[in-house]
Structures are given as structure tokens and as C-alpha cells.
Amino acid sequence: MSTSQGDVPLTLDRATAPCAAASFTYLAQQAFFDGSPCHRMVNGDAFGVLQCGDPSGTGQGGPTYKFAEEVTPETTYPRGAIAMANSGSPGSTGSQFFLVFTDSQLSPDYTVVGTVDEAGLAVLDQIAAAGNDGSFEPSPGGGAPNTPVTIESMTVVS
């Protein structure tokens, strides 16, 4: 994933999250993510994520389809995880995803689709250090990143 702040290499886990990985790959191949902003960041001690994947930049956009979450009660969100966002209702996963830069305490409701490598985490740490504008407080929390981030392109490498 090439962003306006640097490259963030992602590795998808096709074995654990086959539907999410297939959707993510399909959308990347269609240039769905290209030019879209990462619209939300949360910088907390127990919750640190950058949310992307909505071409409208509003947190409401996505593809014309939704799919079921691929989770277990043991699903966790450690630093470096890539998880699919959803509305909180079952079967509401679409294109939005979040990149976890702080081990995050969340309920096991979000499909973990892969991981961010160390170089990508260094880019995320720089973005996170600038904080967010608080525009999503109090719910769902966080705000737009103070350092704007745009996905320039998403390239799938087999």
C-alpha cells in the first residue's frame, strides 16, 4: 500500500480470512482504494488504529456489497494487525479496514485479514505521533489524522 506518508506493506492471511482477503484483493485490483483518504485515527493507550478503505472519506462509504465477519471468540488485535471494520451489525463488513499500531482491546467482532510489516509500522508510528483532531469524539472516538494520509495505490503481489 503506497500512501502519501510512505509505503505500508501489508500481508493478507488467505487461510484465516479467505472471504476478507479475496474481497481486499479484488478491490485493490480494481483500484477501489486508490486516492482514498484514511479518515479516522484513534490514539489511545489500549486502542491505536488508523482506519482507511472508504473512498468517500466519511466513514460511511464502501463497495456495493457486504459480507460476514470471519472471527472466533479468540480473535485479538495486536500491534501490526489489519482488521476489517464493520457497522457493528452481523454481515456488515465491506471495504473499510484498520491498521493497528497499538495492541488494541476490542471485542472479537472484526475480521483480522493480515499484518503490517515493520517498515509499515514505522510509517504508522510517525502518523500516530501527530495525533488526531478529535472530530469523532465521543463516539466512535478519535478523529481525522492531523497528518493527512491518502492511499495513493494498492498493489497486489502474489
FIFIBA-766082 format. One line per 2 residues: number of its first residue (from 1); their letters; for each residue x, y, z of N, C-alpha, C. Coordinates in nm, 4 decimals, decimal comma. Atoms other than C-alpha are relative to their C-alpha. Example, Ala and Ser with C-alpha at 12.3 -4.5 7.8 and 13.67 -1.06 7.14 Angstrom:
<atoms>
1> AS> 0,0890/-0,1190/0,0000/1,2300/-0,4500/0,7800/0,0900/0,1200/0,0000  -0,0820/-0,1190/-0,0060/1,3670/-0,1060/0,7140/-0,0770/0,1090/0,0730
</atoms>
This chain:
<atoms>
1> MS> 0,0859/-0,1159/0,0000/0,0000/0,0000/0,0000/0,0909/0,1228/0,0000  -0,0754/-0,1240/0,0098/0,1578/0,3250/-0,1141/-0,0887/0,1138/0,0479
3> TS> 0,0785/-0,1117/-0,0539/0,0388/0,6267/0,0870/0,0772/0,1308/-0,0163  -0,0623/-0,1322/0,0059/0,1095/0,9970/0,0877/0,1059/0,0186/0,1078
5> QG> -0,0977/-0,0084/-0,1083/0,3166/0,9364/0,4040/0,1080/-0,1076/-0,0091  -0,0990/0,1060/0,0170/0,5158/0,6373/0,2771/-0,0671/-0,1336/-0,0265
7> DV> 0,0524/0,1335/0,0294/0,4786/0,2732/0,1858/-0,0305/-0,0755/0,1282  0,0430/0,0825/-0,1123/0,2922/0,0454/0,4244/-0,0274/-0,1400/-0,0568
9> PL> 0,0200/0,1358/0,0538/0,3490/-0,3153/0,3095/-0,0945/-0,0812/0,0884  0,1002/0,0813/-0,0677/0,0588/-0,5448/0,4004/0,0120/-0,1444/-0,0482
11> TL> 0,0053/0,1411/0,0368/0,0415/-0,9247/0,4054/-0,1375/-0,0525/0,0391  0,1334/0,0535/-0,0265/-0,3020/-1,0839/0,3727/0,0091/-0,1459/0,0417
13> DR> 0,0065/0,1381/-0,0483/-0,3891/-1,4087/0,5517/-0,1194/-0,0684/-0,0657  0,1070/0,0640/0,0769/-0,5894/-1,6035/0,2974/-0,0539/-0,1259/0,0676
15> AT> 0,0449/0,1219/-0,0677/-0,6105/-1,9122/0,5214/-0,0987/0,0319/0,1119  0,0845/-0,0340/-0,1141/-0,7658/-1,7435/0,8259/-0,1222/0,0818/-0,0397
17> AP> 0,1089/-0,0891/0,0410/-0,9804/-1,4874/0,6444/-0,0165/-0,0041/-0,1526  0,0053/0,0137/0,1469/-1,0459/-1,6192/0,2917/-0,0945/0,0984/-0,0689
19> CA> 0,0935/-0,0945/0,0632/-1,3504/-1,4009/0,2147/0,0535/0,1424/0,0060  -0,0530/-0,1355/-0,0152/-1,1957/-1,0822/0,3521/0,1229/0,0202/-0,0885
21> AA> -0,1202/-0,0127/0,0838/-0,8636/-1,1477/0,1758/-0,0376/0,0059/-0,1474  0,0430/-0,0016/0,1398/-1,0413/-1,2207/-0,1542/-0,0635/0,1344/-0,0352
23> SF> 0,0633/-0,1296/0,0239/-1,2507/-0,9031/-0,1247/0,1046/0,1107/-0,0049  -0,1062/-0,1003/-0,0070/-0,9489/-0,6915/-0,0270/0,0816/-0,0030/-0,1291
25> TY> -0,0781/0,0165/0,1235/-0,7526/-0,8310/-0,3234/-0,0780/0,0505/-0,1201  0,0843/-0,0428/0,1114/-1,0404/-0,7767/-0,5657/-0,0090/0,1530/-0,0051
27> LA> 0,0141/-0,1454/-0,0038/-1,0933/-0,4164/-0,4538/0,1314/0,0691/-0,0360  -0,1309/-0,0577/0,0343/-0,7191/-0,3419/-0,4761/0,0248/-0,0109/-0,1500
29> QQ> -0,0200/0,0188/0,1441/-0,7061/-0,4858/-0,8296/-0,0891/0,0919/-0,0826  0,0914/-0,0918/0,0695/-0,9990/-0,2613/-0,9274/0,0345/0,1470/0,0262
31> AF> -0,0428/-0,1354/-0,0380/-0,8125/0,0473/-0,7915/-0,1043/0,0707/0,0874  0,1049/-0,0537/-0,0865/-1,1020/0,0940/-0,5457/0,0571/0,0926/0,1083
33> FD> -0,0586/-0,0748/-0,1111/-0,8723/0,2227/-0,2687/0,0814/0,1209/-0,0463  -0,0913/-0,1019/0,0505/-0,6563/0,4464/-0,4915/-0,0601/0,1404/0,0137
35> GS> 0,0441/-0,1376/-0,0179/-0,6846/0,8137/-0,3995/-0,0898/0,0229/0,1197  0,0917/-0,0163/-0,1140/-0,8893/0,7492/-0,0860/0,0756/0,0380/0,1277
37> PC> -0,0644/-0,0408/-0,1254/-0,8105/0,9125/0,2491/-0,0179/-0,1048/0,1090  0,0196/0,0736/-0,1252/-0,7526/0,7311/0,5743/-0,0678/0,1016/0,0907
39> HR> 0,0870/-0,1027/-0,0563/-1,0344/0,9108/0,7508/-0,0055/0,0072/0,1520  0,0160/0,0017/-0,1461/-1,0082/0,8132/1,1183/0,1221/-0,0607/0,0659
41> MV> -0,1070/0,0564/-0,0810/-0,7396/0,7553/1,3760/-0,0401/0,0105/0,1461  0,0197/-0,0008/-0,1453/-0,7678/0,6624/1,7409/0,1374/-0,0195/0,0625
43> NG> -0,1285/0,0071/-0,0692/-0,4643/0,7254/1,9636/-0,0250/-0,0182/0,1484  0,0205/0,0248/-0,1416/-0,5313/0,5600/2,2961/0,1007/-0,1005/0,0515
45> DA> -0,0930/0,0965/-0,0576/-0,3260/0,3545/2,5377/-0,0416/-0,1433/-0,0303  0,0489/0,1359/0,0223/-0,5481/0,0498/2,4805/-0,0682/-0,0157/-0,1359
47> FG> 0,0689/0,0042/0,1284/-0,6691/0,1305/2,1285/0,0698/0,0996/-0,0926  -0,0708/-0,0867/0,0929/-0,4499/0,2670/1,8486/-0,0124/-0,0528/-0,1410
49> VL> 0,0239/0,0469/0,1372/-0,5664/0,2346/1,4868/-0,0106/0,1177/-0,0968  0,0245/-0,0913/0,1102/-0,5689/0,4146/1,1529/-0,1003/-0,0695/-0,0909
51> QC> 0,1067/0,0610/0,0793/-0,8894/0,3479/0,9568/0,0001/0,0581/-0,1412  -0,0052/-0,0357/0,1419/-0,8924/0,3519/0,5764/-0,1036/-0,0845/-0,0752
53> GD> 0,0817/0,0874/0,0827/-1,0809/0,1966/0,2874/-0,1351/0,0533/-0,0411  0,1258/-0,0642/0,0399/-1,3684/0,4406/0,2357/0,0327/0,1103/-0,0995
55> PS> -0,0322/-0,1027/0,0988/-1,3264/0,6297/-0,0923/-0,0678/0,1343/0,0240  0,0677/-0,1276/-0,0261/-1,5753/0,8934/0,0267/0,0677/0,0781/0,1130
57> GT> -0,0669/-0,0652/-0,1116/-1,3611/0,9675/0,3332/-0,0912/0,0362/0,1152  0,0975/-0,0358/-0,1036/-1,6726/0,9907/0,5509/-0,0151/-0,1049/0,1089
59> GQ> 0,0245/0,1108/-0,0918/-1,6643/0,6535/0,7252/-0,1303/-0,0708/-0,0297  0,1286/0,0593/0,0376/-1,9942/0,5676/0,5558/0,0054/-0,0736/-0,1335
61> GG> -0,0071/0,0556/0,1348/-1,8739/0,4551/0,2109/0,0572/-0,1404/-0,0051  -0,0535/0,1335/0,0215/-1,7800/0,1205/0,0689/-0,0475/-0,0546/-0,1324
63> PT> 0,0438/0,0614/0,1248/-1,8446/-0,1222/-0,2130/-0,1512/-0,0248/0,0031  0,1444/0,0258/0,0081/-2,1928/-0,2273/-0,3246/-0,0395/-0,1301/0,0677
65> YK> 0,0290/0,1268/-0,0671/-2,1686/-0,5489/-0,1229/0,0551/-0,0001/0,1414  -0,0480/0,0242/-0,1363/-2,1166/-0,6640/0,2359/0,0186/-0,1504/0,0160
67> FA> -0,0186/0,1433/-0,0252/-2,0019/-0,9990/0,3757/0,0143/-0,0260/0,1498  -0,0034/0,0400/-0,1409/-1,9941/-1,1915/0,7024/0,1410/0,0095/0,0580
69> EE> -0,1256/-0,0070/-0,0711/-1,7224/-1,1480/0,9601/0,0575/-0,1414/0,0158  -0,0704/0,1268/-0,0201/-1,4616/-1,4254/0,9919/0,0763/0,0122/0,1321
71> VT> -0,0560/-0,0197/-0,1335/-1,3985/-1,4235/1,3669/-0,0254/-0,1224/0,0873  0,0220/0,0985/-0,1052/-1,3707/-1,6501/1,6681/0,0024/0,0752/0,1323
73> PE> -0,0077/-0,0684/-0,1300/-1,4054/-1,5688/2,0391/0,1445/0,0348/0,0402  -0,1407/-0,0236/-0,0314/-1,0221/-1,5760/2,0474/0,0633/0,1097/-0,0849
75> TT> -0,0550/-0,1036/0,0873/-0,9791/-1,3010/1,7852/0,0530/0,1161/0,0826  -0,0630/-0,1126/-0,0686/-0,7379/-1,0310/1,9081/0,0588/0,0958/-0,1034
77> YP> -0,0474/-0,1063/0,0878/-0,5885/-0,7125/1,7640/0,1348/0,0535/0,0492  -0,1318/-0,0458/-0,0427/-0,2153/-0,6921/1,8382/0,0575/0,1041/-0,0962
79> RG> -0,0727/-0,0937/0,0858/0,0146/-0,4220/1,7017/0,0396/-0,0714/-0,1292  -0,0339/0,0568/0,1308/0,0588/-0,4879/1,3298/-0,1143/-0,0722/-0,0680
81> AI> 0,1144/0,0682/0,0616/-0,2823/-0,6459/1,2686/-0,0705/0,0940/-0,0976  0,0902/-0,0707/0,0908/-0,5028/-0,5417/0,9766/-0,1360/-0,0645/0,0233
83> AM> 0,1335/0,0540/-0,0255/-0,8707/-0,5820/1,0613/-0,1035/0,0751/-0,0822  0,1084/-0,0592/0,0785/-1,1863/-0,5186/0,8650/-0,0994/0,0679/0,0940
85> AN> 0,0999/-0,0730/-0,0781/-1,4177/-0,2533/1,0072/-0,1393/-0,0477/-0,0403  0,1400/0,0300/0,0329/-1,7940/-0,3065/1,0195/-0,0894/0,0944/0,0802
87> SG> 0,0935/-0,0920/-0,0658/-2,1047/-0,1259/1,1404/-0,0393/-0,0449/0,1406  0,0419/0,0566/-0,1282/-2,1441/-0,3475/1,4469/-0,1108/-0,1012/-0,0164
89> SP> 0,1030/0,0999/0,0306/-2,4217/-0,5498/1,2843/0,0639/-0,1174/-0,0731  -0,0542/0,1158/0,0714/-2,3502/-0,9051/1,1655/-0,0153/0,0155/-0,1515
91> GS> 0,0044/-0,0031/0,1456/-2,2673/-0,9328/0,7960/0,0163/0,1385/-0,0596  -0,0112/-0,1377/0,0489/-2,1733/-0,5660/0,7589/0,1425/0,0393/-0,0399
93> TG> -0,1360/-0,0292/0,0439/-1,8079/-0,5965/0,6546/-0,0013/0,0378/-0,1474  -0,0074/-0,0454/0,1393/-1,7263/-0,4082/0,3332/0,1443/0,0231/-0,0399
95> SQ> -0,1357/-0,0321/0,0445/-1,4071/-0,2267/0,2315/0,0843/0,0682/0,1068  -0,0771/-0,0749/-0,0985/-1,3078/-0,0301/0,5401/0,0812/-0,0941/0,0883
97> FF> -0,0905/0,0812/-0,0811/-1,0141/-0,1617/0,7371/0,0767/0,0918/0,0931  -0,0834/-0,0795/-0,0887/-0,7980/-0,0504/1,0246/0,1331/-0,0687/0,0231
99> LV> -0,1376/0,0434/-0,0221/-0,4256/-0,0794/1,0775/0,0321/0,0263/0,1463  -0,0190/-0,0086/-0,1451/-0,3414/-0,1488/1,4419/0,1451/0,0350/0,0317
101> FT> -0,1369/-0,0387/-0,0370/-0,0362/0,0412/1,5746/0,0249/-0,0073/0,1502  -0,0115/0,0237/-0,1442/-0,1028/-0,0191/1,9474/-0,0840/-0,1226/0,0319
103> DS> 0,0820/0,1146/-0,0402/-0,2144/-0,3525/2,0943/-0,1349/0,0546/0,0443  0,1308/-0,0612/-0,0224/-0,5879/-0,2846/2,0986/-0,0982/-0,0964/0,0646
105> QL> 0,0997/0,0740/-0,0756/-0,8561/-0,4027/2,3381/-0,1361/0,0211/-0,0660  0,1287/-0,0064/0,0692/-1,1597/-0,4662/2,1177/-0,0706/-0,1337/0,0122
107> SP> 0,0746/0,1261/0,0004/-1,4357/-0,7245/2,1179/0,0336/-0,0749/-0,1294  -0,0372/0,0806/0,1179/-1,3781/-1,0124/1,8724/-0,1062/0,0059/-0,1099
109> DY> 0,1044/-0,0207/0,0998/-1,6144/-0,8664/1,6116/0,0536/0,0393/-0,1370  -0,0599/-0,0503/0,1221/-1,3682/-0,7632/1,3399/0,0957/-0,1033/-0,0587
111> TV> -0,0833/0,0990/0,0675/-1,2041/-0,9948/1,0868/0,1434/0,0497/-0,0109  -0,1412/-0,0302/0,0198/-0,8251/-0,9930/1,1072/0,0391/-0,0611/-0,1343
113> VG> -0,0254/0,0423/0,1377/-0,7251/-1,0089/0,7416/0,1490/-0,0104/-0,0322  -0,1427/0,0076/0,0282/-0,3483/-0,9786/0,7705/0,0819/0,0803/0,0980
115> TV> -0,0948/-0,0712/-0,0853/-0,0481/-0,7933/0,9084/0,0729/0,1094/-0,0777  -0,0850/-0,1076/0,0503/0,1588/-0,4792/0,8558/0,1427/-0,0346/0,0401
117> DE> -0,1378/0,0326/-0,0358/0,5363/-0,5315/0,8398/0,0651/0,1147/0,0786  -0,0681/-0,0982/-0,0853/0,7935/-0,3390/1,0493/0,0193/0,1347/-0,0694
119> AG> -0,0163/-0,1263/0,0726/0,8593/-0,0783/0,7786/-0,1325/0,0767/-0,0021  0,1318/-0,0625/-0,0013/0,4866/-0,0097/0,7578/-0,0359/0,0531/0,1370
121> LA> 0,0281/-0,0462/-0,1361/0,4593/0,0148/1,1350/0,0775/0,1284/0,0321  -0,0772/-0,1229/-0,0211/0,7344/0,2801/1,1340/-0,0737/0,1192/-0,0619
123> VL> 0,0787/-0,1062/0,0638/0,5225/0,4870/0,8913/-0,1221/0,0315/0,0867  0,1177/-0,0202/-0,0849/0,2130/0,4348/1,1096/0,0362/0,0728/0,1299
125> DQ> -0,0430/-0,0661/-0,1241/0,4066/0,5395/1,4209/0,0209/0,1498/-0,0220  -0,0201/-0,1424/0,0305/0,5026/0,8702/1,2542/-0,1346/0,0713/-0,0140
127> IA> 0,1341/-0,0579/0,0167/0,1402/0,9350/1,1561/-0,0681/0,0136/0,1366  0,0634/0,0014/-0,1324/0,0181/0,8408/1,5049/0,0587/0,1062/0,0926
129> AA> -0,0654/-0,0978/-0,0882/0,2718/1,0702/1,6733/-0,0594/0,1400/-0,0155  0,0611/-0,1318/0,0233/0,0962/1,3726/1,5172/-0,1407/0,0093/0,0584
131> GN> 0,1321/-0,0002/-0,0626/-0,2353/1,2694/1,6790/-0,1143/0,0170/-0,0987  0,1198/-0,0177/0,0824/-0,5876/1,3299/1,5539/-0,0751/0,1235/0,0478
133> DG> 0,0705/-0,1260/-0,0304/-0,8280/1,6228/1,5504/-0,1206/-0,0146/0,0933  0,1097/0,0219/-0,0942/-1,0894/1,4642/1,7834/-0,1392/0,0116/-0,0589
135> SF> 0,1299/-0,0248/0,0640/-1,3697/1,5083/1,5299/-0,0997/-0,1152/0,0110  0,0924/0,1125/-0,0176/-1,5172/1,1622/1,6033/-0,0336/-0,0245/0,1472
137> EP> 0,0286/0,0139/-0,1431/-1,5397/1,2142/1,9812/-0,1420/0,0475/0,0288  -0,0432/0,1102/-0,0845/-1,7093/1,0960/2,1897/-0,0221/-0,1366/-0,0634
139> SP> 0,0270/0,1316/0,0579/-1,8400/0,8184/1,9659/-0,0006/0,0110/-0,1509  -0,0669/0,1235/-0,0407/-1,6994/0,6271/1,7861/0,1380/0,0217/0,0591
141> GG> -0,1298/-0,0286/-0,0596/-1,3821/0,8003/1,9096/0,1035/0,0391/-0,1036  -0,1081/-0,0432/0,0872/-1,0708/0,9568/1,7645/-0,0420/0,1140/-0,0901
143> GA> 0,0288/-0,1050/0,0957/-1,0743/1,1841/1,4650/0,0844/-0,0170/-0,1238  -0,0835/0,0025/0,1199/-0,9126/1,2600/1,1338/0,1461/0,0148/0,0428
145> PN> -0,1417/-0,0141/-0,0347/-0,5343/1,2179/1,1452/0,0458/0,1450/-0,0213  -0,0546/-0,1341/0,0173/-0,3556/1,5500/1,1991/0,0973/0,0058/-0,1171
147> TP> -0,0808/0,0128/0,1206/-0,1138/1,4315/0,9319/-0,0872/-0,0731/-0,1015  0,0887/0,0658/0,0972/-0,3409/1,3630/0,6327/0,0691/-0,1174/-0,0701
149> VT> -0,0513/0,1210/0,0642/-0,2968/1,0167/0,4812/-0,0950/-0,0371/-0,1129  0,0778/0,0435/0,1149/-0,4149/0,9206/0,1332/0,0648/-0,1253/-0,0567
151> IE> -0,0510/0,1187/0,0689/-0,3813/0,5767/-0,0208/0,0190/0,0404/-0,1461  -0,0283/-0,0357/0,1381/-0,2094/0,6558/-0,3487/-0,0279/-0,1176/-0,0926
153> SM> 0,0284/0,1216/0,0771/-0,2225/0,2985/-0,4746/0,0144/-0,1215/0,0887  -0,0053/0,1279/-0,0698/-0,2730/-0,0561/-0,3540/0,0339/-0,1031/-0,1075
155> TV> -0,0462/0,0965/0,0990/-0,0768/-0,3169/-0,5483/0,0027/-0,1387/0,0622  0,0001/0,1376/-0,0473/-0,1326/-0,6894/-0,5068/0,1196/-0,0734/-0,0608
157> VS> -0,1150/0,0786/0,0449/0,1834/-0,9009/-0,5276/-0,0254/-0,1428/0,0463  0,0267/0,1406/-0,0373/0,1335/-1,2768/-0,5351/0,1165/-0,0628/0,0693
</atoms>
